[in-house]
Amino acid sequence: MKIKKAITAEQCRLAAQLFNLATILAVLVPILLMLWVGASMFVYAQNAHHPDERVARYTRRAGFRFYGVAGAMVIFGQPIVNWLGGLYGVLAVWAILALTLIPPAVLDILKARREDWRDIIVEVPVNE
């Protein structure tokens, strides 16, 4: 048996913006970055197959950007820290993260805000 469930336009818009909002917060508050690496997988899995394809598109784009930059920092972060040394190296890596993640995330958030979101109805199976 299936029941119908409504997903409001506001919920769709927030879901489309969630990955980008959390990425900005994690980059601005560095102690949250490692937590976000783990939590982002849950958010990505939750929204990458959302019934509204636009939510999935925003989430996939944000995920590809975040995981790409995070992966690049795994490879290039340590050499940058060693080359610049100590605090300057850490600040350089943080600046690279901020400059490559925050501006596109803000643009995606604003773009999602301007879209015309509509309520959608989905059928959800019920366990008996």
FITOR-304108 format. One record per residue: x, y, z of N, C-alpha, C, O in turn; residue in one letter. Coordinates in nm, 3 decimals, decimal comma, always signed. Layout:
BEGIN
nx / ny / nz / cax / cay / caz / cx / cy / cz / ox / oy / oz / code
X / Y / Z / X / Y / Z / X / Y / Z / X / Y / Z / A
...
This chain:
BEGIN
nx / ny / nz / cax / cay / caz / cx / cy / cz / ox / oy / oz / code
+0,084 / -0,117 / +0,000 / +0,000 / +0,000 / +0,000 / +0,089 / +0,125 / +0,000 / +0,195 / +0,128 / +0,063 / M
+0,045 / +0,224 / -0,070 / +0,121 / +0,349 / -0,078 / +0,034 / +0,464 / -0,034 / -0,087 / +0,466 / -0,057 / K
+0,098 / +0,561 / +0,031 / +0,027 / +0,684 / +0,069 / +0,093 / +0,799 / -0,005 / +0,210 / +0,792 / -0,045 / I
+0,017 / +0,905 / -0,023 / +0,069 / +1,024 / -0,090 / +0,120 / +1,122 / +0,015 / +0,057 / +1,146 / +0,118 / K
+0,239 / +1,177 / -0,014 / +0,301 / +1,271 / +0,076 / +0,339 / +1,396 / -0,002 / +0,389 / +1,387 / -0,115 / K
+0,314 / +1,511 / +0,056 / +0,347 / +1,638 / -0,010 / +0,484 / +1,686 / +0,036 / +0,517 / +1,683 / +0,155 / A
+0,563 / +1,730 / -0,060 / +0,689 / +1,798 / -0,031 / +0,669 / +1,941 / -0,076 / +0,648 / +1,968 / -0,195 / I
+0,675 / +2,033 / +0,020 / +0,645 / +2,172 / -0,012 / +0,755 / +2,236 / -0,094 / +0,868 / +2,188 / -0,097 / T
+0,721 / +2,344 / -0,158 / +0,819 / +2,419 / -0,237 / +0,933 / +2,469 / -0,148 / +1,048 / +2,469 / -0,190 / A
+0,900 / +2,511 / -0,028 / +1,002 / +2,559 / +0,066 / +1,099 / +2,447 / +0,104 / +1,219 / +2,471 / +0,116 / E
+1,048 / +2,326 / +0,124 / +1,134 / +2,213 / +0,157 / +1,226 / +2,179 / +0,040 / +1,343 / +2,147 / +0,060 / Q
+1,175 / +2,187 / -0,081 / +1,258 / +2,162 / -0,199 / +1,368 / +2,267 / -0,212 / +1,483 / +2,233 / -0,238 / C
+1,333 / +2,393 / -0,193 / +1,432 / +2,500 / -0,203 / +1,541 / +2,483 / -0,097 / +1,660 / +2,496 / -0,128 / R
+1,502 / +2,454 / +0,026 / +1,599 / +2,435 / +0,133 / +1,688 / +2,313 / +0,106 / +1,809 / +2,317 / +0,132 / L
+1,630 / +2,207 / +0,055 / +1,708 / +2,087 / +0,022 / +1,811 / +2,119 / -0,086 / +1,923 / +2,068 / -0,083 / A
+1,773 / +2,202 / -0,182 / +1,865 / +2,240 / -0,290 / +1,980 / +2,325 / -0,237 / +2,090 / +2,321 / -0,292 / A
+1,956 / +2,401 / -0,133 / +2,058 / +2,492 / -0,079 / +2,139 / +2,430 / +0,034 / +2,245 / +2,483 / +0,070 / Q
+2,093 / +2,319 / +0,092 / +2,151 / +2,265 / +0,214 / +2,299 / +2,231 / +0,203 / +2,378 / +2,270 / +0,289 / L
+2,339 / +2,159 / +0,100 / +2,479 / +2,119 / +0,086 / +2,570 / +2,242 / +0,078 / +2,675 / +2,247 / +0,141 / F
+2,528 / +2,341 / +0,000 / +2,609 / +2,462 / -0,013 / +2,615 / +2,541 / +0,117 / +2,721 / +2,591 / +0,154 / N
+2,502 / +2,554 / +0,186 / +2,501 / +2,626 / +0,313 / +2,594 / +2,561 / +0,415 / +2,671 / +2,629 / +0,483 / L
+2,586 / +2,430 / +0,425 / +2,670 / +2,359 / +0,522 / +2,817 / +2,365 / +0,483 / +2,904 / +2,371 / +0,570 / A
+2,847 / +2,363 / +0,354 / +2,985 / +2,374 / +0,309 / +3,043 / +2,510 / +0,347 / +3,156 / +2,518 / +0,395 / T
+2,967 / +2,615 / +0,327 / +3,013 / +2,748 / +0,365 / +3,041 / +2,755 / +0,515 / +3,144 / +2,806 / +0,557 / I
+2,948 / +2,702 / +0,594 / +2,966 / +2,702 / +0,740 / +3,090 / +2,623 / +0,779 / +3,167 / +2,666 / +0,865 / L
+3,110 / +2,507 / +0,717 / +3,225 / +2,423 / +0,751 / +3,358 / +2,488 / +0,713 / +3,457 / +2,472 / +0,783 / A
+3,360 / +2,562 / +0,603 / +3,484 / +2,629 / +0,563 / +3,511 / +2,750 / +0,654 / +3,625 / +2,777 / +0,689 / V
+3,406 / +2,821 / +0,692 / +3,424 / +2,938 / +0,778 / +3,459 / +2,901 / +0,922 / +3,527 / +2,976 / +0,991 / L
+3,412 / +2,785 / +0,968 / +3,442 / +2,737 / +1,103 / +3,523 / +2,608 / +1,085 / +3,466 / +2,499 / +1,083 / V
+3,655 / +2,619 / +1,072 / +3,737 / +2,505 / +1,033 / +3,722 / +2,380 / +1,120 / +3,741 / +2,269 / +1,070 / P
+3,688 / +2,395 / +1,245 / +3,673 / +2,277 / +1,330 / +3,556 / +2,189 / +1,285 / +3,551 / +2,070 / +1,314 / I
+3,462 / +2,250 / +1,213 / +3,347 / +2,175 / +1,161 / +3,378 / +2,102 / +1,030 / +3,300 / +2,018 / +0,986 / L
+3,491 / +2,135 / +0,969 / +3,521 / +2,080 / +0,837 / +3,529 / +1,928 / +0,838 / +3,473 / +1,863 / +0,750 / L
+3,596 / +1,870 / +0,933 / +3,607 / +1,724 / +0,938 / +3,472 / +1,659 / +0,968 / +3,441 / +1,552 / +0,915 / M
+3,391 / +1,723 / +1,050 / +3,256 / +1,671 / +1,074 / +3,172 / +1,678 / +0,947 / +3,094 / +1,587 / +0,919 / L
+3,189 / +1,786 / +0,871 / +3,112 / +1,802 / +0,748 / +3,153 / +1,700 / +0,642 / +3,070 / +1,657 / +0,562 / W
+3,280 / +1,661 / +0,640 / +3,323 / +1,558 / +0,545 / +3,239 / +1,432 / +0,565 / +3,198 / +1,370 / +0,467 / V
+3,214 / +1,394 / +0,689 / +3,132 / +1,277 / +0,718 / +2,984 / +1,303 / +0,697 / +2,915 / +1,223 / +0,634 / G
+2,935 / +1,414 / +0,749 / +2,792 / +1,445 / +0,740 / +2,749 / +1,476 / +0,598 / +2,633 / +1,454 / +0,561 / A
+2,841 / +1,526 / +0,517 / +2,807 / +1,560 / +0,379 / +2,767 / +1,437 / +0,299 / +2,686 / +1,446 / +0,207 / S
+2,821 / +1,323 / +0,334 / +2,786 / +1,200 / +0,263 / +2,639 / +1,166 / +0,285 / +2,571 / +1,119 / +0,193 / M
+2,591 / +1,189 / +0,405 / +2,450 / +1,165 / +0,434 / +2,361 / +1,263 / +0,358 / +2,262 / +1,223 / +0,297 / F
+2,397 / +1,390 / +0,361 / +2,318 / +1,492 / +0,291 / +2,320 / +1,466 / +0,140 / +2,217 / +1,477 / +0,073 / V
+2,436 / +1,430 / +0,089 / +2,446 / +1,401 / -0,055 / +2,358 / +1,282 / -0,091 / +2,284 / +1,287 / -0,189 / Y
+2,367 / +1,174 / -0,014 / +2,287 / +1,054 / -0,042 / +2,138 / +1,083 / -0,031 / +2,057 / +1,028 / -0,106 / A
+2,102 / +1,168 / +0,062 / +1,961 / +1,202 / +0,082 / +1,904 / +1,283 / -0,034 / +1,790 / +1,261 / -0,075 / Q
+1,982 / +1,376 / -0,087 / +1,929 / +1,470 / -0,185 / +1,972 / +1,445 / -0,329 / +1,916 / +1,505 / -0,420 / N
+2,069 / +1,359 / -0,352 / +2,115 / +1,335 / -0,489 / +2,010 / +1,261 / -0,572 / +2,017 / +1,262 / -0,695 / A
+1,915 / +1,199 / -0,507 / +1,807 / +1,128 / -0,578 / +1,671 / +1,181 / -0,533 / +1,574 / +1,105 / -0,522 / H
+1,666 / +1,309 / -0,507 / +1,542 / +1,375 / -0,464 / +1,437 / +1,368 / -0,575 / +1,473 / +1,370 / -0,693 / H
+1,309 / +1,359 / -0,540 / +1,204 / +1,355 / -0,644 / +1,205 / +1,477 / -0,736 / +1,166 / +1,466 / -0,853 / P
+1,247 / +1,591 / -0,686 / +1,259 / +1,710 / -0,771 / +1,401 / +1,710 / -0,830 / +1,498 / +1,724 / -0,756 / D
+1,411 / +1,695 / -0,959 / +1,540 / +1,683 / -1,025 / +1,630 / +1,805 / -1,003 / +1,752 / +1,794 / -1,004 / E
+1,570 / +1,922 / -0,982 / +1,651 / +2,041 / -0,959 / +1,726 / +2,032 / -0,827 / +1,841 / +2,076 / -0,818 / R
+1,662 / +1,975 / -0,724 / +1,730 / +1,955 / -0,595 / +1,850 / +1,862 / -0,615 / +1,959 / +1,889 / -0,565 / V
+1,828 / +1,755 / -0,688 / +1,936 / +1,661 / -0,715 / +2,049 / +1,728 / -0,791 / +2,166 / +1,703 / -0,762 / A
+2,017 / +1,811 / -0,887 / +2,119 / +1,878 / -0,968 / +2,204 / +1,972 / -0,881 / +2,327 / +1,972 / -0,891 / R
+2,139 / +2,053 / -0,797 / +2,213 / +2,143 / -0,708 / +2,302 / +2,065 / -0,612 / +2,416 / +2,103 / -0,587 / Y
+2,248 / +1,956 / -0,558 / +2,324 / +1,876 / -0,462 / +2,443 / +1,809 / -0,528 / +2,553 / +1,808 / -0,473 / T
+2,422 / +1,753 / -0,647 / +2,534 / +1,688 / -0,717 / +2,643 / +1,787 / -0,752 / +2,762 / +1,758 / -0,735 / R
+2,604 / +1,904 / -0,800 / +2,703 / +2,006 / -0,836 / +2,784 / +2,048 / -0,713 / +2,907 / +2,058 / -0,719 / R
+2,716 / +2,071 / -0,602 / +2,785 / +2,111 / -0,479 / +2,873 / +1,997 / -0,428 / +2,984 / +2,022 / -0,380 / A
+2,825 / +1,875 / -0,438 / +2,904 / +1,761 / -0,393 / +3,029 / +1,740 / -0,476 / +3,137 / +1,718 / -0,421 / G
+3,015 / +1,747 / -0,608 / +3,132 / +1,732 / -0,695 / +3,236 / +1,838 / -0,663 / +3,356 / +1,810 / -0,659 / F
+3,189 / +1,960 / -0,642 / +3,282 / +2,070 / -0,612 / +3,352 / +2,045 / -0,478 / +3,474 / +2,057 / -0,469 / R
+3,275 / +2,011 / -0,375 / +3,333 / +1,992 / -0,241 / +3,429 / +1,874 / -0,238 / +3,541 / +1,886 / -0,189 / F
+3,385 / +1,760 / -0,291 / +3,470 / +1,641 / -0,286 / +3,592 / +1,656 / -0,375 / +3,698 / +1,601 / -0,344 / Y
+3,579 / +1,727 / -0,485 / +3,694 / +1,752 / -0,571 / +3,799 / +1,837 / -0,503 / +3,918 / +1,805 / -0,507 / G
+3,757 / +1,944 / -0,440 / +3,851 / +2,032 / -0,370 / +3,909 / +1,962 / -0,248 / +4,028 / +1,974 / -0,221 / V
+3,826 / +1,889 / -0,174 / +3,876 / +1,816 / -0,057 / +3,979 / +1,711 / -0,099 / +4,081 / +1,694 / -0,033 / A
+3,952 / +1,642 / -0,208 / +4,047 / +1,543 / -0,258 / +4,177 / +1,607 / -0,304 / +4,285 / +1,553 / -0,280 / G
+4,166 / +1,722 / -0,369 / +4,287 / +1,793 / -0,412 / +4,370 / +1,837 / -0,292 / +4,493 / +1,836 / -0,297 / A
+4,304 / +1,876 / -0,184 / +4,377 / +1,918 / -0,065 / +4,442 / +1,800 / +0,005 / +4,543 / +1,817 / +0,074 / M
+4,387 / +1,680 / -0,010 / +4,454 / +1,561 / +0,044 / +4,587 / +1,543 / -0,027 / +4,688 / +1,508 / +0,035 / V
+4,587 / +1,566 / -0,157 / +4,709 / +1,547 / -0,236 / +4,805 / +1,665 / -0,221 / +4,924 / +1,645 / -0,197 / I
+4,754 / +1,787 / -0,235 / +4,841 / +1,905 / -0,241 / +4,852 / +1,981 / -0,109 / +4,938 / +2,067 / -0,096 / F
+4,767 / +1,951 / -0,012 / +4,768 / +2,026 / +0,114 / +4,896 / +2,010 / +0,192 / +4,954 / +2,109 / +0,238 / G
+4,942 / +1,888 / +0,208 / +5,065 / +1,864 / +0,285 / +5,187 / +1,930 / +0,221 / +5,266 / +1,992 / +0,292 / Q
+5,206 / +1,918 / +0,089 / +5,320 / +1,989 / +0,030 / +5,311 / +2,141 / +0,047 / +5,414 / +2,207 / +0,065 / P
+5,190 / +2,197 / +0,040 / +5,174 / +2,341 / +0,060 / +5,213 / +2,379 / +0,201 / +5,283 / +2,478 / +0,223 / I
+5,168 / +2,300 / +0,300 / +5,201 / +2,328 / +0,440 / +5,352 / +2,315 / +0,462 / +5,412 / +2,397 / +0,531 / V
+5,413 / +2,213 / +0,403 / +5,558 / +2,197 / +0,418 / +5,634 / +2,310 / +0,351 / +5,734 / +2,358 / +0,405 / N
+5,590 / +2,351 / +0,233 / +5,659 / +2,455 / +0,158 / +5,652 / +2,589 / +0,230 / +5,754 / +2,658 / +0,245 / W
+5,531 / +2,627 / +0,276 / +5,516 / +2,757 / +0,343 / +5,548 / +2,748 / +0,492 / +5,586 / +2,848 / +0,553 / L
+5,532 / +2,631 / +0,548 / +5,566 / +2,610 / +0,688 / +5,460 / +2,654 / +0,785 / +5,404 / +2,763 / +0,774 / G
+5,432 / +2,568 / +0,880 / +5,347 / +2,597 / +0,995 / +5,216 / +2,666 / +0,967 / +5,138 / +2,624 / +0,882 / G
+5,196 / +2,773 / +1,040 / +5,069 / +2,846 / +1,034 / +5,042 / +2,905 / +0,896 / +4,928 / +2,905 / +0,850 / L
+5,146 / +2,956 / +0,829 / +5,125 / +3,012 / +0,695 / +5,076 / +2,907 / +0,597 / +4,991 / +2,936 / +0,512 / Y
+5,128 / +2,787 / +0,607 / +5,083 / +2,679 / +0,520 / +4,939 / +2,640 / +0,546 / +4,862 / +2,618 / +0,452 / G
+4,903 / +2,631 / +0,673 / +4,764 / +2,598 / +0,709 / +4,670 / +2,707 / +0,661 / +4,563 / +2,678 / +0,608 / V
+4,708 / +2,832 / +0,679 / +4,625 / +2,943 / +0,632 / +4,613 / +2,944 / +0,480 / +4,508 / +2,978 / +0,427 / L
+4,719 / +2,907 / +0,411 / +4,714 / +2,900 / +0,264 / +4,616 / +2,792 / +0,218 / +4,538 / +2,814 / +0,126 / A
+4,622 / +2,676 / +0,282 / +4,528 / +2,568 / +0,247 / +4,385 / +2,612 / +0,277 / +4,295 / +2,588 / +0,196 / V
+4,364 / +2,676 / +0,392 / +4,230 / +2,723 / +0,426 / +4,183 / +2,828 / +0,325 / +4,067 / +2,827 / +0,285 / W
+4,272 / +2,917 / +0,283 / +4,235 / +3,019 / +0,185 / +4,198 / +2,956 / +0,051 / +4,104 / +3,001 / -0,015 / A
+4,272 / +2,854 / +0,010 / +4,238 / +2,784 / -0,114 / +4,099 / +2,721 / -0,104 / +4,019 / +2,732 / -0,197 / I
+4,072 / +2,656 / +0,009 / +3,938 / +2,599 / +0,030 / +3,831 / +2,708 / +0,023 / +3,730 / +2,692 / -0,045 / L
+3,854 / +2,816 / +0,092 / +3,754 / +2,924 / +0,097 / +3,731 / +2,985 / -0,041 / +3,617 / +3,009 / -0,080 / A
+3,838 / +3,011 / -0,114 / +3,825 / +3,076 / -0,244 / +3,765 / +2,985 / -0,351 / +3,701 / +3,034 / -0,445 / L
+3,784 / +2,856 / -0,338 / +3,729 / +2,766 / -0,440 / +3,590 / +2,713 / -0,405 / +3,519 / +2,665 / -0,493 / T
+3,551 / +2,720 / -0,279 / +3,420 / +2,665 / -0,240 / +3,314 / +2,770 / -0,211 / +3,198 / +2,752 / -0,249 / L
+3,350 / +2,879 / -0,146 / +3,248 / +2,974 / -0,100 / +3,183 / +3,052 / -0,214 / +3,060 / +3,056 / -0,220 / I
+3,258 / +3,116 / -0,305 / +3,190 / +3,193 / -0,411 / +3,093 / +3,111 / -0,497 / +2,981 / +3,157 / -0,521 / P
+3,132 / +2,990 / -0,545 / +3,034 / +2,914 / -0,623 / +2,915 / +2,868 / -0,539 / +2,803 / +2,858 / -0,590 / P
+2,938 / +2,840 / -0,411 / +2,828 / +2,799 / -0,324 / +2,728 / +2,913 / -0,306 / +2,607 / +2,892 / -0,310 / A
+2,779 / +3,034 / -0,286 / +2,690 / +3,150 / -0,271 / +2,610 / +3,171 / -0,400 / +2,490 / +3,199 / -0,394 / V
+2,676 / +3,159 / -0,514 / +2,604 / +3,174 / -0,641 / +2,494 / +3,069 / -0,657 / +2,384 / +3,100 / -0,703 / L
+2,524 / +2,944 / -0,620 / +2,422 / +2,839 / -0,628 / +2,306 / +2,865 / -0,533 / +2,190 / +2,841 / -0,568 / D
+2,336 / +2,914 / -0,413 / +2,230 / +2,945 / -0,316 / +2,139 / +3,054 / -0,372 / +2,017 / +3,043 / -0,365 / I
+2,198 / +3,158 / -0,427 / +2,118 / +3,267 / -0,484 / +2,039 / +3,220 / -0,605 / +1,924 / +3,260 / -0,624 / L
+2,099 / +3,137 / -0,687 / +2,030 / +3,084 / -0,804 / +1,910 / +2,998 / -0,762 / +1,802 / +3,008 / -0,821 / K
+1,929 / +2,915 / -0,661 / +1,819 / +2,832 / -0,611 / +1,708 / +2,917 / -0,550 / +1,590 / +2,884 / -0,561 / A
+1,745 / +3,026 / -0,487 / +1,646 / +3,114 / -0,426 / +1,557 / +3,179 / -0,532 / +1,439 / +3,202 / -0,509 / R
+1,615 / +3,208 / -0,649 / +1,539 / +3,275 / -0,756 / +1,450 / +3,180 / -0,835 / +1,361 / +3,225 / -0,907 / R
+1,473 / +3,050 / -0,824 / +1,393 / +2,956 / -0,901 / +1,249 / +2,950 / -0,851 / +1,221 / +2,982 / -0,736 / E
+1,160 / +2,910 / -0,940 / +1,019 / +2,895 / -0,906 / +0,995 / +2,753 / -0,857 / +0,978 / +2,660 / -0,937 / D
+0,993 / +2,735 / -0,725 / +0,974 / +2,603 / -0,666 / +0,825 / +2,576 / -0,649 / +0,747 / +2,666 / -0,618 / W
+0,787 / +2,452 / -0,669 / +0,646 / +2,413 / -0,654 / +0,635 / +2,293 / -0,562 / +0,729 / +2,214 / -0,550 / R
+0,520 / +2,280 / -0,498 / +0,492 / +2,162 / -0,416 / +0,486 / +2,040 / -0,508 / +0,438 / +2,047 / -0,621 / D
+0,535 / +1,928 / -0,457 / +0,524 / +1,804 / -0,533 / +0,462 / +1,696 / -0,444 / +0,474 / +1,699 / -0,322 / I
+0,395 / +1,603 / -0,508 / +0,331 / +1,492 / -0,438 / +0,405 / +1,364 / -0,477 / +0,423 / +1,336 / -0,596 / I
+0,446 / +1,286 / -0,377 / +0,514 / +1,159 / -0,402 / +0,437 / +1,048 / -0,333 / +0,372 / +1,070 / -0,231 / V
+0,446 / +0,928 / -0,389 / +0,384 / +0,812 / -0,327 / +0,491 / +0,738 / -0,247 / +0,599 / +0,706 / -0,298 / E
+0,459 / +0,713 / -0,120 / +0,553 / +0,649 / -0,029 / +0,495 / +0,515 / +0,013 / +0,380 / +0,509 / +0,057 / V
+0,574 / +0,407 / +0,001 / +0,522 / +0,277 / +0,047 / +0,511 / +0,273 / +0,199 / +0,594 / +0,329 / +0,272 / P
+0,407 / +0,207 / +0,245 / +0,383 / +0,194 / +0,389 / +0,403 / +0,049 / +0,428 / +0,348 / -0,042 / +0,366 / V
+0,482 / +0,027 / +0,531 / +0,502 / -0,109 / +0,582 / +0,383 / -0,147 / +0,667 / +0,341 / -0,072 / +0,756 / N
+0,330 / -0,262 / +0,639 / +0,212 / -0,306 / +0,717 / +0,251 / -0,405 / +0,822 / +0,166 / -0,453 / +0,897 / E
